Amino acid sequence: MLRAVEAVIDKKGKVRLLSPIRLSTARRAIVTILDEEWHGGVAETALLSEAALAEDWNRPEEDAAWSHLQLAQSS
């Protein structure tokens, strides 16, 4: 099974994975170097999609659909 894992490579070529992974044995990997600098923080695609998703998520119908998952309010 192929899996993509985000990483950062420093100037000396040291690879640092951005999230931990566990493997049962040693594996080969292919590294793709992107043509942009890494600045940390939230991925740009997440920021770009936030407004479009919020438009759908922030509706009364959505609140009603998920209300059963909210904590019960004490009186």
HTML snippet that shows the backbone in 3Dmol.js (N, CA, C, O; Angstrom):
<script src="https://3Dmol.org/build/3Dmol-min.js"></script>
<div id="view" style="width:600px;height:400px;position:relative"></div>
<script>
const pdb = `
ATOM      1  N   MET A   1       0.840  -1.178   0.000  1.00  0.00           N
ATOM      2  CA  MET A   1       0.000   0.000   0.000  1.00  0.00           C
ATOM      3  C   MET A   1       0.887   1.244   0.000  1.00  0.00           C
ATOM      4  O   MET A   1       1.833   1.331   0.782  1.00  0.00           O
ATOM      5  N   LEU A   2       0.589   2.186  -0.857  1.00  0.00           N
ATOM      6  CA  LEU A   2       1.320   3.444  -0.894  1.00  0.00           C
ATOM      7  C   LEU A   2       0.705   4.419   0.078  1.00  0.00           C
ATOM      8  O   LEU A   2      -0.514   4.466   0.240  1.00  0.00           O
ATOM      9  N   ARG A   3       1.561   5.206   0.731  1.00  0.00           N
ATOM     10  CA  ARG A   3       1.101   6.202   1.689  1.00  0.00           C
ATOM     11  C   ARG A   3       1.919   7.459   1.488  1.00  0.00           C
ATOM     12  O   ARG A   3       3.134   7.379   1.308  1.00  0.00           O
ATOM     13  N   ALA A   4       1.288   8.609   1.513  1.00  0.00           N
ATOM     14  CA  ALA A   4       1.991   9.885   1.411  1.00  0.00           C
ATOM     15  C   ALA A   4       2.119  10.472   2.809  1.00  0.00           C
ATOM     16  O   ALA A   4       1.153  10.491   3.572  1.00  0.00           O
ATOM     17  N   VAL A   5       3.314  10.952   3.142  1.00  0.00           N
ATOM     18  CA  VAL A   5       3.574  11.550   4.441  1.00  0.00           C
ATOM     19  C   VAL A   5       4.284  12.869   4.199  1.00  0.00           C
ATOM     20  O   VAL A   5       5.285  12.912   3.485  1.00  0.00           O
ATOM     21  N   GLU A   6       3.775  13.950   4.787  1.00  0.00           N
ATOM     22  CA  GLU A   6       4.391  15.263   4.592  1.00  0.00           C
ATOM     23  C   GLU A   6       5.664  15.356   5.417  1.00  0.00           C
ATOM     24  O   GLU A   6       5.717  14.878   6.551  1.00  0.00           O
ATOM     25  N   ALA A   7       6.682  15.970   4.844  1.00  0.00           N
ATOM     26  CA  ALA A   7       7.973  16.118   5.511  1.00  0.00           C
ATOM     27  C   ALA A   7       8.624  17.421   5.080  1.00  0.00           C
ATOM     28  O   ALA A   7       8.199  18.061   4.119  1.00  0.00           O
ATOM     29  N   VAL A   8       9.661  17.799   5.809  1.00  0.00           N
ATOM     30  CA  VAL A   8      10.455  18.979   5.477  1.00  0.00           C
ATOM     31  C   VAL A   8      11.906  18.523   5.347  1.00  0.00           C
ATOM     32  O   VAL A   8      12.390  17.727   6.152  1.00  0.00           O
ATOM     33  N   ILE A   9      12.582  19.026   4.344  1.00  0.00           N
ATOM     34  CA  ILE A   9      14.000  18.713   4.155  1.00  0.00           C
ATOM     35  C   ILE A   9      14.792  19.996   4.382  1.00  0.00           C
ATOM     36  O   ILE A   9      14.540  21.010   3.731  1.00  0.00           O
ATOM     37  N   ASP A  10      15.747  19.948   5.305  1.00  0.00           N
ATOM     38  CA  ASP A  10      16.526  21.154   5.573  1.00  0.00           C
ATOM     39  C   ASP A  10      17.639  21.329   4.537  1.00  0.00           C
ATOM     40  O   ASP A  10      17.794  20.496   3.644  1.00  0.00           O
ATOM     41  N   LYS A  11      18.402  22.394   4.654  1.00  0.00           N
ATOM     42  CA  LYS A  11      19.453  22.725   3.680  1.00  0.00           C
ATOM     43  C   LYS A  11      20.516  21.639   3.563  1.00  0.00           C
ATOM     44  O   LYS A  11      21.140  21.479   2.514  1.00  0.00           O
ATOM     45  N   LYS A  12      20.716  20.897   4.649  1.00  0.00           N
ATOM     46  CA  LYS A  12      21.727  19.833   4.650  1.00  0.00           C
ATOM     47  C   LYS A  12      21.176  18.506   4.134  1.00  0.00           C
ATOM     48  O   LYS A  12      21.914  17.526   4.036  1.00  0.00           O
ATOM     49  N   GLY A  13      19.873  18.467   3.801  1.00  0.00           N
ATOM     50  CA  GLY A  13      19.264  17.260   3.269  1.00  0.00           C
ATOM     51  C   GLY A  13      18.630  16.360   4.317  1.00  0.00           C
ATOM     52  O   GLY A  13      18.182  15.258   3.999  1.00  0.00           O
ATOM     53  N   LYS A  14      18.586  16.818   5.565  1.00  0.00           N
ATOM     54  CA  LYS A  14      17.964  16.010   6.614  1.00  0.00           C
ATOM     55  C   LYS A  14      16.447  16.064   6.461  1.00  0.00           C
ATOM     56  O   LYS A  14      15.867  17.146   6.373  1.00  0.00           O
ATOM     57  N   VAL A  15      15.808  14.900   6.430  1.00  0.00           N
ATOM     58  CA  VAL A  15      14.364  14.792   6.259  1.00  0.00           C
ATOM     59  C   VAL A  15      13.710  14.682   7.635  1.00  0.00           C
ATOM     60  O   VAL A  15      14.116  13.867   8.463  1.00  0.00           O
ATOM     61  N   ARG A  16      12.685  15.520   7.868  1.00  0.00           N
ATOM     62  CA  ARG A  16      11.934  15.485   9.132  1.00  0.00           C
ATOM     63  C   ARG A  16      10.461  15.309   8.796  1.00  0.00           C
ATOM     64  O   ARG A  16       9.853  16.164   8.152  1.00  0.00           O
ATOM     65  N   LEU A  17       9.894  14.191   9.239  1.00  0.00           N
ATOM     66  CA  LEU A  17       8.472  13.940   9.009  1.00  0.00           C
ATOM     67  C   LEU A  17       7.647  14.861   9.894  1.00  0.00           C
ATOM     68  O   LEU A  17       8.008  15.101  11.046  1.00  0.00           O
ATOM     69  N   LEU A  18       6.533  15.383   9.362  1.00  0.00           N
ATOM     70  CA  LEU A  18       5.688  16.304  10.113  1.00  0.00           C
ATOM     71  C   LEU A  18       4.669  15.593  10.992  1.00  0.00           C
ATOM     72  O   LEU A  18       4.018  16.232  11.818  1.00  0.00           O
ATOM     73  N   SER A  19       4.522  14.295  10.829  1.00  0.00           N
ATOM     74  CA  SER A  19       3.670  13.509  11.711  1.00  0.00           C
ATOM     75  C   SER A  19       4.335  12.146  11.903  1.00  0.00           C
ATOM     76  O   SER A  19       4.973  11.625  10.988  1.00  0.00           O
ATOM     77  N   PRO A  20       4.181  11.580  13.087  1.00  0.00           N
ATOM     78  CA  PRO A  20       4.823  10.285  13.347  1.00  0.00           C
ATOM     79  C   PRO A  20       4.171   9.159  12.551  1.00  0.00           C
ATOM     80  O   PRO A  20       2.969   9.184  12.286  1.00  0.00           O
ATOM     81  N   ILE A  21       4.977   8.181  12.176  1.00  0.00           N
ATOM     82  CA  ILE A  21       4.451   6.991  11.493  1.00  0.00           C
ATOM     83  C   ILE A  21       5.052   5.763  12.156  1.00  0.00           C
ATOM     84  O   ILE A  21       6.120   5.834  12.764  1.00  0.00           O
ATOM     85  N   ARG A  22       4.365   4.645  12.037  1.00  0.00           N
ATOM     86  CA  ARG A  22       4.860   3.372  12.551  1.00  0.00           C
ATOM     87  C   ARG A  22       4.844   2.378  11.399  1.00  0.00           C
ATOM     88  O   ARG A  22       3.849   2.247  10.687  1.00  0.00           O
ATOM     89  N   LEU A  23       5.945   1.691  11.233  1.00  0.00           N
ATOM     90  CA  LEU A  23       6.061   0.680  10.191  1.00  0.00           C
ATOM     91  C   LEU A  23       6.468  -0.637  10.827  1.00  0.00           C
ATOM     92  O   LEU A  23       7.207  -0.650  11.812  1.00  0.00           O
ATOM     93  N   SER A  24       5.994  -1.742  10.274  1.00  0.00           N
ATOM     94  CA  SER A  24       6.337  -3.055  10.833  1.00  0.00           C
ATOM     95  C   SER A  24       7.774  -3.449  10.514  1.00  0.00           C
ATOM     96  O   SER A  24       8.405  -4.177  11.280  1.00  0.00           O
ATOM     97  N   THR A  25       8.293  -2.969   9.382  1.00  0.00           N
ATOM     98  CA  THR A  25       9.682  -3.221   8.989  1.00  0.00           C
ATOM     99  C   THR A  25      10.195  -2.004   8.227  1.00  0.00           C
ATOM    100  O   THR A  25       9.424  -1.100   7.907  1.00  0.00           O
ATOM    101  N   ALA A  26      11.469  -1.979   7.943  1.00  0.00           N
ATOM    102  CA  ALA A  26      12.056  -0.891   7.160  1.00  0.00           C
ATOM    103  C   ALA A  26      11.441  -0.898   5.755  1.00  0.00           C
ATOM    104  O   ALA A  26      11.177  -1.962   5.195  1.00  0.00           O
ATOM    105  N   ARG A  27      11.219   0.270   5.201  1.00  0.00           N
ATOM    106  CA  ARG A  27      10.608   0.410   3.870  1.00  0.00           C
ATOM    107  C   ARG A  27      11.407   1.379   3.030  1.00  0.00           C
ATOM    108  O   ARG A  27      12.120   2.240   3.544  1.00  0.00           O
ATOM    109  N   ARG A  28      11.272   1.220   1.722  1.00  0.00           N
ATOM    110  CA  ARG A  28      11.841   2.196   0.799  1.00  0.00           C
ATOM    111  C   ARG A  28      10.890   3.369   0.709  1.00  0.00           C
ATOM    112  O   ARG A  28       9.710   3.237   1.032  1.00  0.00           O
ATOM    113  N   ALA A  29      11.391   4.525   0.271  1.00  0.00           N
ATOM    114  CA  ALA A  29      10.532   5.695   0.122  1.00  0.00           C
ATOM    115  C   ALA A  29      10.980   6.489  -1.096  1.00  0.00           C
ATOM    116  O   ALA A  29      12.139   6.426  -1.505  1.00  0.00           O
ATOM    117  N   ILE A  30      10.060   7.222  -1.654  1.00  0.00           N
ATOM    118  CA  ILE A  30      10.351   8.151  -2.742  1.00  0.00           C
ATOM    119  C   ILE A  30      10.120   9.551  -2.199  1.00  0.00           C
ATOM    120  O   ILE A  30       9.068   9.828  -1.621  1.00  0.00           O
ATOM    121  N   VAL A  31      11.077  10.421  -2.376  1.00  0.00           N
ATOM    122  CA  VAL A  31      10.965  11.791  -1.880  1.00  0.00           C
ATOM    123  C   VAL A  31      10.749  12.718  -3.072  1.00  0.00           C
ATOM    124  O   VAL A  31      11.533  12.710  -4.021  1.00  0.00           O
ATOM    125  N   THR A  32       9.695  13.509  -3.021  1.00  0.00           N
ATOM    126  CA  THR A  32       9.414  14.508  -4.042  1.00  0.00           C
ATOM    127  C   THR A  32       9.688  15.875  -3.436  1.00  0.00           C
ATOM    128  O   THR A  32       9.074  16.248  -2.437  1.00  0.00           O
ATOM    129  N   ILE A  33      10.600  16.615  -4.031  1.00  0.00           N
ATOM    130  CA  ILE A  33      10.942  17.930  -3.511  1.00  0.00           C
ATOM    131  C   ILE A  33      10.085  18.967  -4.227  1.00  0.00           C
ATOM    132  O   ILE A  33      10.160  19.113  -5.447  1.00  0.00           O
ATOM    133  N   LEU A  34       9.270  19.685  -3.458  1.00  0.00           N
ATOM    134  CA  LEU A  34       8.372  20.686  -4.021  1.00  0.00           C
ATOM    135  C   LEU A  34       9.127  21.972  -4.304  1.00  0.00           C
ATOM    136  O   LEU A  34      10.146  22.258  -3.676  1.00  0.00           O
ATOM    137  N   ASP A  35       8.627  22.734  -5.240  1.00  0.00           N
ATOM    138  CA  ASP A  35       9.289  23.952  -5.699  1.00  0.00           C
ATOM    139  C   ASP A  35       8.851  25.167  -4.876  1.00  0.00           C
ATOM    140  O   ASP A  35       8.591  26.233  -5.432  1.00  0.00           O
ATOM    141  N   GLU A  36       8.771  25.007  -3.577  1.00  0.00           N
ATOM    142  CA  GLU A  36       8.348  26.102  -2.716  1.00  0.00           C
ATOM    143  C   GLU A  36       9.010  25.937  -1.355  1.00  0.00           C
ATOM    144  O   GLU A  36       9.364  24.826  -0.959  1.00  0.00           O
ATOM    145  N   GLU A  37       9.173  27.029  -0.653  1.00  0.00           N
ATOM    146  CA  GLU A  37       9.731  26.964   0.688  1.00  0.00           C
ATOM    147  C   GLU A  37       8.635  26.592   1.670  1.00  0.00           C
ATOM    148  O   GLU A  37       7.468  26.918   1.456  1.00  0.00           O
ATOM    149  N   TRP A  38       9.003  25.917   2.736  1.00  0.00           N
ATOM    150  CA  TRP A  38       8.065  25.552   3.774  1.00  0.00           C
ATOM    151  C   TRP A  38       8.107  26.617   4.852  1.00  0.00           C
ATOM    152  O   TRP A  38       9.183  26.973   5.334  1.00  0.00           O
ATOM    153  N   HIS A  39       6.947  27.127   5.234  1.00  0.00           N
ATOM    154  CA  HIS A  39       6.877  28.171   6.245  1.00  0.00           C
ATOM    155  C   HIS A  39       6.175  27.700   7.503  1.00  0.00           C
ATOM    156  O   HIS A  39       5.965  28.484   8.428  1.00  0.00           O
ATOM    157  N   GLY A  40       5.815  26.438   7.545  1.00  0.00           N
ATOM    158  CA  GLY A  40       5.139  25.903   8.714  1.00  0.00           C
ATOM    159  C   GLY A  40       3.685  26.313   8.759  1.00  0.00           C
ATOM    160  O   GLY A  40       3.181  26.969   7.848  1.00  0.00           O
ATOM    161  N   GLY A  41       3.018  25.923   9.826  1.00  0.00           N
ATOM    162  CA  GLY A  41       1.634  26.325   9.991  1.00  0.00           C
ATOM    163  C   GLY A  41       0.654  25.492   9.190  1.00  0.00           C
ATOM    164  O   GLY A  41       0.938  24.349   8.832  1.00  0.00           O
ATOM    165  N   VAL A  42      -0.491  26.071   8.916  1.00  0.00           N
ATOM    166  CA  VAL A  42      -1.590  25.398   8.237  1.00  0.00           C
ATOM    167  C   VAL A  42      -1.333  25.341   6.733  1.00  0.00           C
ATOM    168  O   VAL A  42      -0.820  26.294   6.147  1.00  0.00           O
ATOM    169  N   ALA A  43      -1.688  24.231   6.124  1.00  0.00           N
ATOM    170  CA  ALA A  43      -1.527  24.091   4.680  1.00  0.00           C
ATOM    171  C   ALA A  43      -2.382  25.116   3.946  1.00  0.00           C
ATOM    172  O   ALA A  43      -3.500  25.412   4.368  1.00  0.00           O
ATOM    173  N   GLU A  44      -1.868  25.649   2.865  1.00  0.00           N
ATOM    174  CA  GLU A  44      -2.574  26.675   2.094  1.00  0.00           C
ATOM    175  C   GLU A  44      -3.922  26.179   1.590  1.00  0.00           C
ATOM    176  O   GLU A  44      -4.891  26.938   1.571  1.00  0.00           O
ATOM    177  N   THR A  45      -3.998  24.926   1.185  1.00  0.00           N
ATOM    178  CA  THR A  45      -5.272  24.403   0.675  1.00  0.00           C
ATOM    179  C   THR A  45      -6.344  24.418   1.754  1.00  0.00           C
ATOM    180  O   THR A  45      -7.517  24.642   1.453  1.00  0.00           O
ATOM    181  N   ALA A  46      -5.960  24.183   3.009  1.00  0.00           N
ATOM    182  CA  ALA A  46      -6.931  24.235   4.096  1.00  0.00           C
ATOM    183  C   ALA A  46      -7.461  25.654   4.267  1.00  0.00           C
ATOM    184  O   ALA A  46      -8.656  25.856   4.480  1.00  0.00           O
ATOM    185  N   LEU A  47      -6.577  26.622   4.173  1.00  0.00           N
ATOM    186  CA  LEU A  47      -7.002  28.014   4.308  1.00  0.00           C
ATOM    187  C   LEU A  47      -7.898  28.436   3.154  1.00  0.00           C
ATOM    188  O   LEU A  47      -8.877  29.153   3.357  1.00  0.00           O
ATOM    189  N   LEU A  48      -7.571  27.998   1.947  1.00  0.00           N
ATOM    190  CA  LEU A  48      -8.353  28.381   0.771  1.00  0.00           C
ATOM    191  C   LEU A  48      -9.744  27.751   0.783  1.00  0.00           C
ATOM    192  O   LEU A  48     -10.690  28.346   0.265  1.00  0.00           O
ATOM    193  N   SER A  49      -9.886  26.570   1.357  1.00  0.00           N
ATOM    194  CA  SER A  49     -11.185  25.907   1.352  1.00  0.00           C
ATOM    195  C   SER A  49     -12.049  26.291   2.548  1.00  0.00           C
ATOM    196  O   SER A  49     -13.237  25.968   2.573  1.00  0.00           O
ATOM    197  N   GLU A  50     -11.482  26.970   3.533  1.00  0.00           N
ATOM    198  CA  GLU A  50     -12.220  27.278   4.757  1.00  0.00           C
ATOM    199  C   GLU A  50     -13.508  28.059   4.490  1.00  0.00           C
ATOM    200  O   GLU A  50     -14.557  27.711   5.034  1.00  0.00           O
ATOM    201  N   ALA A  51     -13.451  29.095   3.673  1.00  0.00           N
ATOM    202  CA  ALA A  51     -14.638  29.920   3.417  1.00  0.00           C
ATOM    203  C   ALA A  51     -15.740  29.117   2.724  1.00  0.00           C
ATOM    204  O   ALA A  51     -16.913  29.239   3.077  1.00  0.00           O
ATOM    205  N   ALA A  52     -15.368  28.305   1.749  1.00  0.00           N
ATOM    206  CA  ALA A  52     -16.361  27.512   1.026  1.00  0.00           C
ATOM    207  C   ALA A  52     -17.006  26.478   1.943  1.00  0.00           C
ATOM    208  O   ALA A  52     -18.216  26.257   1.880  1.00  0.00           O
ATOM    209  N   LEU A  53     -16.203  25.846   2.794  1.00  0.00           N
ATOM    210  CA  LEU A  53     -16.752  24.855   3.714  1.00  0.00           C
ATOM    211  C   LEU A  53     -17.605  25.509   4.798  1.00  0.00           C
ATOM    212  O   LEU A  53     -18.643  24.967   5.178  1.00  0.00           O
ATOM    213  N   ALA A  54     -17.182  26.656   5.294  1.00  0.00           N
ATOM    214  CA  ALA A  54     -17.933  27.360   6.336  1.00  0.00           C
ATOM    215  C   ALA A  54     -19.322  27.733   5.850  1.00  0.00           C
ATOM    216  O   ALA A  54     -20.281  27.722   6.622  1.00  0.00           O
ATOM    217  N   GLU A  55     -19.430  28.062   4.570  1.00  0.00           N
ATOM    218  CA  GLU A  55     -20.726  28.422   3.987  1.00  0.00           C
ATOM    219  C   GLU A  55     -21.722  27.270   4.162  1.00  0.00           C
ATOM    220  O   GLU A  55     -22.899  27.498   4.441  1.00  0.00           O
ATOM    221  N   ASP A  56     -21.248  26.049   3.996  1.00  0.00           N
ATOM    222  CA  ASP A  56     -22.104  24.877   4.145  1.00  0.00           C
ATOM    223  C   ASP A  56     -22.250  24.466   5.602  1.00  0.00           C
ATOM    224  O   ASP A  56     -23.341  24.095   6.034  1.00  0.00           O
ATOM    225  N   TRP A  57     -21.172  24.527   6.356  1.00  0.00           N
ATOM    226  CA  TRP A  57     -21.196  24.066   7.750  1.00  0.00           C
ATOM    227  C   TRP A  57     -22.001  24.981   8.664  1.00  0.00           C
ATOM    228  O   TRP A  57     -22.652  24.504   9.594  1.00  0.00           O
ATOM    229  N   ASN A  58     -21.968  26.275   8.417  1.00  0.00           N
ATOM    230  CA  ASN A  58     -22.589  27.243   9.324  1.00  0.00           C
ATOM    231  C   ASN A  58     -24.046  27.534   8.947  1.00  0.00           C
ATOM    232  O   ASN A  58     -24.446  28.688   8.798  1.00  0.00           O
ATOM    233  N   ARG A  59     -24.825  26.466   8.800  1.00  0.00           N
ATOM    234  CA  ARG A  59     -26.246  26.589   8.492  1.00  0.00           C
ATOM    235  C   ARG A  59     -27.052  25.956   9.615  1.00  0.00           C
ATOM    236  O   ARG A  59     -26.598  24.998  10.241  1.00  0.00           O
ATOM    237  N   PRO A  60     -28.237  26.480   9.874  1.00  0.00           N
ATOM    238  CA  PRO A  60     -29.085  25.895  10.924  1.00  0.00           C
ATOM    239  C   PRO A  60     -29.363  24.407  10.694  1.00  0.00           C
ATOM    240  O   PRO A  60     -29.448  23.641  11.653  1.00  0.00           O
ATOM    241  N   GLU A  61     -29.504  23.990   9.426  1.00  0.00           N
ATOM    242  CA  GLU A  61     -29.763  22.577   9.119  1.00  0.00           C
ATOM    243  C   GLU A  61     -28.612  21.688   9.594  1.00  0.00           C
ATOM    244  O   GLU A  61     -28.833  20.583  10.089  1.00  0.00           O
ATOM    245  N   GLU A  62     -27.382  22.183   9.437  1.00  0.00           N
ATOM    246  CA  GLU A  62     -26.216  21.420   9.887  1.00  0.00           C
ATOM    247  C   GLU A  62     -26.192  21.330  11.406  1.00  0.00           C
ATOM    248  O   GLU A  62     -25.906  20.270  11.962  1.00  0.00           O
ATOM    249  N   ASP A  63     -26.490  22.435  12.077  1.00  0.00           N
ATOM    250  CA  ASP A  63     -26.534  22.425  13.541  1.00  0.00           C
ATOM    251  C   ASP A  63     -27.565  21.413  14.030  1.00  0.00           C
ATOM    252  O   ASP A  63     -27.304  20.668  14.974  1.00  0.00           O
ATOM    253  N   ALA A  64     -28.724  21.382  13.397  1.00  0.00           N
ATOM    254  CA  ALA A  64     -29.779  20.444  13.795  1.00  0.00           C
ATOM    255  C   ALA A  64     -29.344  18.998  13.548  1.00  0.00           C
ATOM    256  O   ALA A  64     -29.599  18.117  14.369  1.00  0.00           O
ATOM    257  N   ALA A  65     -28.698  18.766  12.433  1.00  0.00           N
ATOM    258  CA  ALA A  65     -28.278  17.410  12.088  1.00  0.00           C
ATOM    259  C   ALA A  65     -27.250  16.850  13.075  1.00  0.00           C
ATOM    260  O   ALA A  65     -27.225  15.644  13.321  1.00  0.00           O
ATOM    261  N   TRP A  66     -26.418  17.700  13.631  1.00  0.00           N
ATOM    262  CA  TRP A  66     -25.359  17.248  14.524  1.00  0.00           C
ATOM    263  C   TRP A  66     -25.658  17.546  15.999  1.00  0.00           C
ATOM    264  O   TRP A  66     -24.804  17.307  16.853  1.00  0.00           O
ATOM    265  N   SER A  67     -26.820  18.048  16.304  1.00  0.00           N
ATOM    266  CA  SER A  67     -27.140  18.459  17.676  1.00  0.00           C
ATOM    267  C   SER A  67     -27.063  17.287  18.670  1.00  0.00           C
ATOM    268  O   SER A  67     -26.776  17.493  19.849  1.00  0.00           O
ATOM    269  N   HIS A  68     -27.318  16.067  18.197  1.00  0.00           N
ATOM    270  CA  HIS A  68     -27.277  14.909  19.101  1.00  0.00           C
ATOM    271  C   HIS A  68     -25.862  14.644  19.627  1.00  0.00           C
ATOM    272  O   HIS A  68     -25.700  13.902  20.595  1.00  0.00           O
ATOM    273  N   LEU A  69     -24.848  15.230  19.012  1.00  0.00           N
ATOM    274  CA  LEU A  69     -23.473  15.030  19.454  1.00  0.00           C
ATOM    275  C   LEU A  69     -23.006  16.089  20.438  1.00  0.00           C
ATOM    276  O   LEU A  69     -21.934  15.952  21.028  1.00  0.00           O
ATOM    277  N   GLN A  70     -23.782  17.131  20.623  1.00  0.00           N
ATOM    278  CA  GLN A  70     -23.421  18.192  21.548  1.00  0.00           C
ATOM    279  C   GLN A  70     -23.628  17.716  22.980  1.00  0.00           C
ATOM    280  O   GLN A  70     -24.481  16.871  23.251  1.00  0.00           O
ATOM    281  N   LEU A  71     -22.837  18.269  23.887  1.00  0.00           N
ATOM    282  CA  LEU A  71     -22.977  17.903  25.297  1.00  0.00           C
ATOM    283  C   LEU A  71     -24.331  18.376  25.818  1.00  0.00           C
ATOM    284  O   LEU A  71     -24.811  19.455  25.470  1.00  0.00           O
ATOM    285  N   ALA A  72     -24.927  17.547  26.651  1.00  0.00           N
ATOM    286  CA  ALA A  72     -26.216  17.911  27.256  1.00  0.00           C
ATOM    287  C   ALA A  72     -26.005  19.099  28.190  1.00  0.00           C
ATOM    288  O   ALA A  72     -25.064  19.125  28.983  1.00  0.00           O
ATOM    289  N   GLN A  73     -26.889  20.069  28.079  1.00  0.00           N
ATOM    290  CA  GLN A  73     -26.802  21.249  28.938  1.00  0.00           C
ATOM    291  C   GLN A  73     -27.491  20.964  30.254  1.00  0.00           C
ATOM    292  O   GLN A  73     -28.598  20.427  30.285  1.00  0.00           O
ATOM    293  N   SER A  74     -26.825  21.328  31.347  1.00  0.00           N
ATOM    294  CA  SER A  74     -27.437  21.118  32.669  1.00  0.00           C
ATOM    295  C   SER A  74     -28.304  22.315  33.013  1.00  0.00           C
ATOM    296  O   SER A  74     -27.997  23.438  32.613  1.00  0.00           O
ATOM    297  N   SER A  75     -29.376  22.091  33.744  1.00  0.00           N
ATOM    298  CA  SER A  75     -30.291  23.173  34.089  1.00  0.00           C
ATOM    299  C   SER A  75     -29.986  23.770  35.430  1.00  0.00           C
ATOM    300  O   SER A  75     -30.672  24.696  35.864  1.00  0.00           O
TER     301      SER A  75
END
`;
const viewer = $3Dmol.createViewer("view");
viewer.addModel(pdb, "pdb");
viewer.setStyle({}, {cartoon: {color: "spectrum"}});
viewer.zoomTo();
viewer.render();
</script>
